[in-house]
């Protein structure tokens, strides 16, 4: 299955004094894209919460290759990278068009989420409803040992 793509138009307030998207906005974009990725695969965030589960971001790594600026149309690609017993990792890529109209990757990210119970009882094994939405891992980046 191809990676999911979430479209974004860079808004004025997301751009810093250097004329590119301020780094903190990438995490907000990835959070939105994660929610839409799960929903595109049949799991709304509300349904996950109603089933007694939530996810917590526990680790993220970002590598920037190029900046994107105000008014640019980009997509955030999302793919399942890895599934563990109580956690899973998603890969994100910000993809933009270069001057020649070719799609380029401007940022790579891998984020690890831990499944938790909404009742406060702590981390949980990844339940079937989340496993089904994640599908088989198809990392966008190489897995590290």
C-alpha positions in Angstrom: 0.0 0.0 0.0 1.4 3.4 -0.9 2.0 6.0 1.8 -0.8 8.3 2.8 -0.5 11.9 1.8 -1.9 14.8 3.9 -1.9 18.2 2.0 -0.9 21.4 3.7 -0.6 25.0 2.4 2.0 26.8 4.5 0.3 29.6 6.4 1.8 33.0 7.1 2.0 32.5 10.9 4.0 29.2 10.4 6.9 31.1 8.8 9.8 32.5 10.8 12.2 35.4 10.3 14.3 33.3 8.0 11.3 32.9 5.6 10.8 29.2 6.1 8.5 27.1 8.3 9.5 27.3 11.9 10.6 23.9 13.1 7.9 23.4 15.8 5.2 23.5 13.1 6.5 20.3 11.7 5.5 18.4 14.8 2.0 19.9 14.6 1.7 18.9 11.0 2.8 15.3 11.8 0.3 15.1 14.6 -2.5 16.1 12.2 -1.2 13.8 9.5 -1.1 10.9 12.0 -4.8 11.4 12.9 -5.8 11.6 9.2 -3.6 8.6 8.3 -5.4 6.4 10.9 -8.8 7.7 9.8 -8.0 7.0 6.1 -7.5 3.4 7.3 -10.8 3.2 9.1 -9.9 4.3 12.7 -11.1 7.7 13.8 -9.3 9.1 16.9 -12.7 9.3 18.6 -13.3 5.5 18.0 -9.8 4.8 19.4 -10.5 6.8 22.5 -14.0 5.3 22.9 -12.4 1.9 22.8 -10.2 2.9 25.8 -6.9 3.7 24.0 -4.8 6.7 23.2 -1.2 7.1 22.0 1.6 9.2 23.4 4.6 10.4 21.4 7.7 9.2 23.2 10.4 9.8 20.6 10.8 11.7 17.4 13.7 12.4 15.0 13.7 15.0 12.3 16.1 15.7 9.5 15.6 18.7 7.3 16.9 18.9 3.8 15.4 22.1 2.6 13.0 24.8 3.9 9.5 25.5 2.7 7.9 29.0 2.7 4.7 30.8 3.0 2.0 29.9 0.5 3.8 26.7 -0.7 1.7 23.6 -1.1 3.3 20.5 0.4 2.2 17.1 1.4 3.0 15.1 4.5 3.5 11.5 3.5 2.8 9.0 6.3 3.7 5.3 6.5 3.9 2.7 9.2 7.6 2.0 9.9 7.6 -0.5 12.7 5.1 -2.2 15.1 6.2 -3.5 18.5 4.3 -5.0 21.5 3.2 -1.7 23.1 4.5 0.8 20.6 4.7 1.6 16.9 6.7 4.0 14.7 5.4 6.1 11.9 7.5 7.7 9.2 6.7 11.2 7.9 8.1 13.0 4.9 7.3 16.6 3.9 7.3 16.7 0.1 7.3 19.8 -2.0 7.8 20.8 -5.6 11.2 22.1 -6.6 11.8 24.9 -9.2 11.6 22.3 -12.0 8.2 21.0 -10.7 9.7 17.7 -9.4 8.6 16.3 -6.1 11.4 16.5 -3.5 11.6 15.5 0.2 12.3 18.5 2.4 12.1 16.8 5.8 12.2 13.2 7.1 10.8 12.2 10.5 10.3 9.0 12.5 8.1 9.2 15.5 7.5 6.4 18.1 4.1 6.3 19.9 3.2 4.1 22.9 -0.3 2.9 23.3 -1.8 3.9 26.7 -5.2 3.3 28.4 -7.4 6.3 28.7 -8.3 5.2 32.3 -4.8 6.1 33.4 -3.7 2.5 33.9 -0.6 2.9 31.7 0.8 1.4 28.6 -1.0 -1.3 26.7 -0.3 -3.8 24.0 -1.1 -2.5 20.6 -4.8 -3.6 20.2 -6.2 -5.1 17.0 -8.1 -1.9 16.1 -4.8 0.0 15.9 -2.9 -2.9 14.3 -5.6 -3.1 11.6 -5.3 0.7 10.9 -1.5 0.6 10.8 -1.3 -2.2 8.4 2.0 -3.9 7.4 5.1 -1.8 8.0 6.4 0.0 4.8 9.0 2.4 6.1 9.8 5.5 4.1 13.3 5.5 5.6 15.7 2.7 6.5 15.2 1.2 9.9 18.1 1.7 12.3 19.3 -1.1 14.6 
